[in-house]
Amino acid sequence: MSGERDGRGDRRHSGGKRRDGRSGGGQRERRGGDRRASAPAPRAVVQDARRAAFVVLRAVADDDAYANLLLPREIERAGLGAADAGLATELTYGTLRRLGTYDAIIRIASGRETADIDPGVLDALRLGAHQLLATRVAAHAAVNEQVELAREASGRGAAGFANAVLRRVGERDLDAWLTVVTDAARSDDERLALRFSHPVWIIRALRRALAGEGRVDELDALLEADNAAPGVMMAALPGLAEPREQRAAYSPTGFALAGGDPEPLVRESGGAVRVQDEGSQLVALALTRLALDAAEGGQERWLDLCAGPGGKTALLAAEARASGASLDANEVAPHRAELVRRAVATVPGEVVVTERDGRELAAERAGSYDRILVDAPCTGLGALRRRPEARWRKQPGDVADLASLQEQLLREAVGALRPGGVVAYVTCSPHLAETSAVVARIREEFGDRLTELDAREAIRAVSRGEIDLPEPADGSGRAQLWPHRHGTDAMFLALLRRS
C-alpha cells in the first residue's frame, strides 16, 4: 500500500518532531525577533464516527486488518447510532477505495512523497481529502477534526502541517484535482490508475479479462463500479425463508435490503435470511440445480471443498435438504471452519465440517461425490468494491502462487467425483491466470475423461431474468459476472463433468 513504512525510519516527515528533537512544521517564529509563543488554537473535538474511521484506517495500514471485520466492532465500541454508523462506513470505505487518487493529491498539496509522511498523519490527510472532495461534510469539520487527529498521532507540528495540506486540498474540487494528477501520468494505464484509484497491474488484468469477452470498451465502467458503494443483497435460504420485496434481478433466492443494518433481519430469521452477494448465490445454484444422471442408490453426495466463511455452504445445505442430498464441508483454517459451522447450524440436518487441507481430503475420497464446489482461494479482485483495501494489499506475485494452489485443488476435486459427477470451479476474481488458465490446464491434463459444460446456460437456467453473458473468445462455456454489468461481484464459474 502506498504510504506504508519504507525503511527510512526517522527521515519520514510527520510535521512533528525533527531528528534533533525540535518541533518541525509548526508555527514559525515571529518576524523581528519576537519569539513569544502565540496563544494555542482551540482544539477540535473529533466526532466518534470520524475517530472510528481513523482507527480502522490505521489498523488496515499498520496491521493488515480487514476493514469489513474491524469496522463493525469499532462502531459497536463507540456506540454509534444509525446515522453516525453510516458516516463511519462511508468515510472508511470511501477513503480506502480512492486511496491511490488521494495519495497523488496529497503528494502535490504537501510537496512530499507520502512515504515521507508519518503514517498516522497520512491517514488523517487521506480521511480529510475524502471528506473535502467526495462528501457533503462541511469543509471546516473536514479540516479541523482531521488536524486534531494528526496532532494526536504526531504532535503539534503535525497539526500545522495537516492544516496547511488540507487547506490546499480544499482549494480545488475533485474534477480539478483529477485533471492535475492525470496530466502528470506517464502512460494511459497510469492515467487510469490515478483517475480510478487502481494499481496499474490490476487495470491491465481487468482489461485482459474483458478482452476475453470482446468487451474492452467497458473498462472505465468496471473501474467506476469498483469505486461505488454496493447495496446490501440478502439471500433467503430455500425451504426456510422466502425472498422479500425488491427481489434480486437474477437470483431466485435474492432480495435487496432497502437500507439500514441487515443484522436485525438476520437475527429475526434465525439465520434463514443472510447477507450474500447475488453472484455468489448464482454460482452456487448453477451447481445445485444442474440436471445430473441419477446417483447410485438414489441419494446424491455433495462436497464444499473450500467452505469458509460459509455463505455458499449454507445455501448448498438448504438446497441439499430440499433435494434429499447429503453435504460435507471442509475448511482448512480452524477459525473459518467455525464460521462454517455457525452458518449451516440454521439448516436442519447434519453437515459434517472438517478442518483438512482440501487437496488431501479430496484425494482420500476418490470417486465419492456427485457435486463438488471448489470456491478456490484467490486474489479477490472481483470484490474490490466490498474489500477496497485488497487492491493495495495484493501484488502481481500473489497470482502465480494462488493459481498453483487453485490448480491442485481442482485436480483433486475432479478425482473425488463419481463418473458423471460435476465440479463447479469458482473464484471471486476475473484474472485470467486464476480462471480460464487454471481450467484449461486441468482440461488438458484429464483429456477426454473430463467434459466442460456450459456454465453460462447453467446460470441462465436459474436466473429470474435475462442475463448478459457473452461467449468467451476461447469458445468455452465459462461464465464471468461483473459489478458494472450485473451489479454482482466479479464471480467466475466453470462446470466440469467427469466422463
Secondary structure by P-SEA (a helix, b strand, c coil): cccccccccccccccccccccccccccccccccccccccccbbbbbcaaaaaaaaaaaaaacccccccccaaaaaaaacccaaaaaaaaaaaaaaaaaaaaaaaaaaaaaccccccccaaaaaaaaaaaaaacccccccccccaaaaaaaaaaccaaaaaaaaaaaaaaacccaaaaaaaaaaacccaaaaaaaaccccaaaaaaaaaaaaaaccccaaaaaaaaaaccccbbbbccccccccccccccccccbbbcccccaaaaaaaacccbbbbbaaaaaaaaaaaacccccccccbbbbbbccccccaaaaaaaaaaaaabbbbbbbbccaaaaaaaaaaaccccbbbbbbbcaaaaaaaaacccccbbbccccccccccccccccccccccaaaaaaaaaaaaaaaaaaaaaccccbbbbbbbccccccccaaaaaaaaaaaccccccccaaaaaaaacccbbbbccccccccbbbbbcccccccbbbbbbbbcc
